[in-house]
């Protein structure tokens, strides 16, 4: 029997794979494996005859009617739309688990207390630095979410300057165990060789601070939240990028990363 936390983490991991599937062609081996992995997980979490499996299996990833003249992009778009529908269905299941599943019994809680599973790298600090650009809405949403988890969001411009330069102030407040960089479309840039090919980009201060924390904390303690179709640094291989989606799945993915980094956070507070 899955606990609330384990069920949430399992479905969250399946959601995390969807954005990668959107970037590959329909009918791939990765897609078929994801379908089976999801069906098996839902069976173990909700039961083989549950409506949750039926709801998931009803999602369609191919056109119901087409002809020889139907363009290929129509098939691909239906496939992508199906994946987006699947994401919303899975997020709804997580919300159901958080709201309606019962907590562990007192006996189970007592047993857990007598045999704690605290990781050796659990973090005592509650500070999380938020790197941001001009998107005030994204900044406030993420800061509020971090506060809901019982952590302390550190936003540089909200800290007193006390006569320090910007870089001195930044260094003084960078004493954290985790950093989140909001990669939002604030600027537009292009290569000098192809000036006509412009792309939306994050502000330079965001990229600078993002790289600073990658060097200071390591990749496993830094996450990039990406908004929209935006250029991301090509040299930061292996860095975690989480898309800020309308369904809110980014919250559960971020919780997973915070827990992996050693933060003691409760996924129940994500709702």
JOHUPE-V612753 format. One record per residue. SS is DSSP state (a for helix, b for strand, c for the rest). PHI is phi in whole degrees, -180 to 180 (NA if undefined). OMEGA is omega in radians with two decimals (* if undefined). Layout:
SS;PHI;OMEGA
SS;PHI;OMEGA
This chain:
c;NA;3.14
c;-77;2.97
c;-77;3.10
a;-57;-3.08
a;-66;-3.11
a;-68;3.12
a;-64;3.12
a;-63;-3.13
a;-65;-3.11
a;-65;3.14
a;-67;3.10
a;-59;3.13
a;-66;3.09
a;-69;3.09
a;-63;-3.10
a;-61;-3.10
c;-82;-3.02
a;-65;-3.08
a;-63;3.08
a;-69;3.13
a;-64;3.14
a;-64;-3.06
c;-89;3.13
c;-116;-3.06
c;-71;3.13
c;-63;3.10
c;79;-3.12
c;-72;3.10
a;-65;3.12
a;-63;3.13
a;-65;-3.14
a;-63;3.11
a;-66;3.13
a;-63;3.10
a;-59;-3.12
a;-67;3.12
a;-58;-3.12
a;-68;3.13
a;-61;3.14
a;-65;-3.14
a;-63;-3.13
a;-66;3.08
a;-62;-3.12
a;-72;-3.10
a;-82;-3.02
a;-109;-3.08
c;108;-3.04
c;-65;-3.08
c;-104;-3.06
c;-75;3.09
a;-69;-3.13
a;-64;3.10
a;-67;3.11
a;-62;3.12
a;-61;-3.13
a;-67;-3.09
a;-70;3.13
c;-78;-3.14
c;-69;-3.11
c;-110;-3.10
c;-116;-3.14
c;-134;-3.12
c;-69;3.11
c;-77;-3.14
c;-140;3.14
c;-161;3.13
c;-132;-3.13
c;-67;3.14
c;-94;3.13
c;-66;-3.11
c;-67;-3.08
a;-61;-3.08
a;-64;3.09
a;-67;3.11
a;-66;-3.13
a;-65;3.14
a;-65;3.11
a;-65;3.09
a;-62;3.13
a;-65;3.11
a;-62;3.10
a;-63;3.10
a;-65;3.11
a;-66;3.07
a;-63;3.12
a;-62;3.12
a;-60;-3.12
a;-65;3.12
a;-64;-3.13
a;-68;3.07
a;-63;3.10
a;-62;3.10
a;-66;3.09
a;-62;3.13
a;-62;3.09
a;-64;3.13
a;-60;-3.08
a;-66;-3.04
a;-89;-2.95
a;-115;3.13
c;-73;3.11
c;-78;3.06
c;-73;3.09
c;-62;3.10
c;-69;3.13
a;-60;3.13
a;-64;3.14
a;-67;-3.14
a;-65;3.13
a;-62;3.14
a;-63;3.13
a;-66;3.13
a;-65;-3.13
a;-75;3.14
c;-132;-3.07
c;-61;3.14
c;-112;-3.12
c;-59;-3.13
c;-74;-3.09
c;-69;-3.09
c;-107;-3.10
c;-60;-3.03
c;-95;3.10
c;-89;-3.13
c;-65;3.11
c;-108;-3.07
b;-84;3.06
b;-131;-3.11
b;-81;3.11
b;-112;3.07
b;-88;-3.05
c;-146;3.07
c;-111;-3.06
c;-94;-3.12
c;-82;-3.10
a;-66;-3.14
a;-65;3.12
a;-64;3.14
a;-60;-3.10
a;-67;-3.14
a;-63;-3.11
a;-70;3.13
a;-63;3.13
a;-65;3.12
a;-65;3.11
a;-61;3.10
a;-65;3.12
a;-61;3.13
c;-80;-3.14
c;85;3.13
c;-105;-3.09
b;-112;3.10
b;-73;3.10
b;-105;3.11
c;-115;-2.90
a;-58;-3.04
a;-70;3.11
a;-87;-3.13
c;-91;3.14
c;-65;-3.11
c;-78;3.11
c;53;3.08
c;76;-3.10
c;-87;3.00
c;-73;-3.14
a;-60;-3.10
a;-68;3.09
a;-66;3.12
a;-63;3.13
a;-62;-3.12
a;-63;-3.12
a;-67;-3.09
a;-100;-3.14
c;-90;3.12
c;-81;-3.11
c;-128;3.12
c;-106;-3.13
b;-153;3.12
b;-136;3.09
b;-121;3.12
b;-104;3.10
b;-89;-3.11
b;-95;-3.05
c;-115;-3.08
c;-75;-3.12
c;-102;-3.10
b;-126;3.04
b;-128;-3.13
b;-146;3.13
b;-158;3.05
b;-76;3.11
c;-66;3.10
c;-79;-3.14
b;-135;-3.05
b;-63;-3.13
b;-79;-3.12
b;-93;-3.11
b;-90;3.09
b;-135;3.03
b;-73;-3.09
b;-139;3.00
c;-78;3.11
c;-68;-3.08
a;-63;3.13
a;-65;3.12
a;-66;3.14
a;-64;3.12
a;-61;-3.09
a;-69;3.07
a;-59;3.13
a;-65;3.12
a;-60;-3.10
a;-72;3.05
a;-62;3.13
a;-72;-3.07
a;-80;-3.01
a;-101;-3.04
c;97;-3.04
a;-62;-3.07
a;-75;3.13
a;-119;3.11
b;-138;3.09
b;-127;3.05
b;-107;3.07
b;-93;-3.02
b;-106;-3.13
c;-113;3.07
c;77;3.13
c;-85;-2.99
c;-130;3.11
c;-72;3.09
c;-114;-3.10
c;-57;-3.09
c;-76;-3.08
c;-83;-3.08
c;-89;-3.12
c;-68;3.13
c;83;3.14
c;-81;3.14
b;-78;3.01
b;-117;3.14
b;-115;3.12
b;-72;3.04
c;-81;-3.07
c;-103;-3.11
c;-68;-3.12
c;-72;3.14
c;86;-3.13
a;-63;-3.13
a;-59;-3.14
a;-63;-3.11
a;-71;3.10
a;-68;3.13
a;-69;3.08
a;-59;3.13
a;-57;-3.12
a;-70;3.10
a;-63;3.11
a;-65;3.13
a;-64;3.14
a;-78;3.09
c;115;3.12
c;-79;3.11
c;-91;-3.11
c;-118;-3.08
c;-105;-3.14
a;-64;3.12
a;-62;-3.11
a;-81;-3.13
a;-78;-3.12
c;-91;*
